[in-house]
């Protein structure tokens, strides 16, 4: 799938990110505007404790779209 085909509602799957104790991970694309993709995901790291975890929002800025 090319970057230009990403739309809100798409899933991005990360496989094998065991470095942070989260072997597989799924992110939901919340929005795409120009070269900025907003993602939503949820995880809990051991350092987060009992309450400091849950849904996180992040943005990814694409600096070189043709690549």
C-alpha positions in Angstrom: 0.0 0.0 0.0 1.4 3.4 -0.9 1.3 6.4 1.5 -1.2 8.2 -0.7 -3.7 5.3 -0.1 -3.8 5.6 3.7 -7.2 6.8 5.0 -8.9 7.3 8.3 -10.0 3.9 9.7 -7.1 2.0 8.3 -5.1 -0.3 10.6 -1.3 -0.3 10.8 0.2 -3.5 12.2 3.7 -3.6 13.8 5.1 -7.1 14.1 8.0 -8.0 16.4 8.5 -4.8 18.4 9.7 -6.8 21.4 12.2 -4.2 22.4 9.5 -2.5 24.5 7.8 -5.6 25.7 5.0 -5.3 23.2 5.5 -8.0 20.7 2.8 -7.0 18.2 0.9 -3.8 18.0 -2.0 -2.3 16.0 -2.5 1.4 15.4 -5.7 3.0 14.0 -5.4 5.8 11.5 -7.6 8.6 12.9 -6.9 11.2 10.1 -4.7 12.1 7.2 -4.1 15.7 6.3 -1.4 16.6 3.7 1.7 14.9 5.1 0.5 14.4 8.7 -1.0 11.1 9.8 -2.7 11.0 13.2 -2.8 7.6 14.9 -4.6 6.2 17.9 -3.3 3.2 19.9 -3.4 1.7 23.4 -0.8 -0.1 25.4 0.6 -0.5 28.9 4.3 -0.7 29.6 5.5 -2.1 33.0 6.7 1.4 34.0 3.2 2.9 33.5 1.8 1.5 36.7 -1.8 0.8 37.5 -3.4 4.0 36.0 -0.9 5.7 33.7 -1.8 3.9 30.5 -4.6 3.6 27.9 -5.4 5.3 24.6 -2.7 7.4 23.2 -2.7 9.8 20.2 0.3 10.5 18.1 1.1 12.2 14.8 3.6 11.2 12.1 4.8 13.9 9.8 5.9 12.6 6.4 9.0 14.6 5.4 9.7 12.9 2.0 6.5 11.5 0.6 7.9 10.1 -2.7 10.1 7.6 -0.8 
